[in-house]
Amino acid sequence: MKTYVALVLISLLVSVSTIISLPLTKGEPLTGVKEGDWIEYNINISGTPPPIHNVTWMRMEVLQVQGAAFDVNLTNKFANGTLSSSIWKFNFTEGQTEGWLIIPSSLSPGDTFYDASKLTNITIQGQQQKIVADATRIVTYANDSFKTKEWDKATGVFTQSSENLRNWSAYVYATATNIWNPQTQGLAQTEYFIIIVFVVVAVVIVAIALASSKIKISKRGLNSY
């Protein structure tokens, strides 16, 4: 019986590892944010940008989420101290990523997301572990001819970017968020769910195995009389 239980647990562990390692990007793009999530950024501008781009601070707050589509309230603080807010609409199925501010979650190097503004797929070029807004996170990155962006892998929210345009450049980096706790490493929500399901299944199987063992012992005891 102990051997049986051990084999069951080993099989479950192997299954968990296999499922988590599989690409999670097949079919519908995964949305890693939920209503109420927010993240703030500092922005360093150099050169002479147009007034509309002369921004020193930015905040994104996720509004209603419906599958692969959701809205974000984007607030900018300009160099002259004024604030401006607008609603940006995202739809991963249609490739609306709004300059790659938020992309599908759980993408790994080699995976792609569709950018409708460029009519092409963008390939994730790599990933690394970094400190972002006081927490250790796994970030992915990609670039095009004028910008490089990094995202929190588990949520798809961009954490840092560098943009070099004709007469100016901008460096943006995340400073605060409620999406993850300080000093924590987040897993994707799907990975958490898979792990929890398999842990529950493992506990149930072990409980059944132990109960079955006790019943057999009890029957042997009765048959001995």
Secondary structure, 3 states (H helix, E strand, C coil): CHHHHHHHHHHHHHHHHHHHHCCCCCCCCCCCCCCCCEEEEEEEEEECCCHHHCEEEEEEEEEEEECCEEEEEEEEEECCCCEEEEEEEEECCCCECCCCCECCCCCCCCCEEEECCCCEEEECCEEEEEEECCEEEEEEEEECCCEEEEEECCCCEEEEEEEECCCEEEEEEEEEECCCCCCCCCCCHHHHHHHHHHHHHHHHHHHHHHHHHHHHHHHHHHHCC
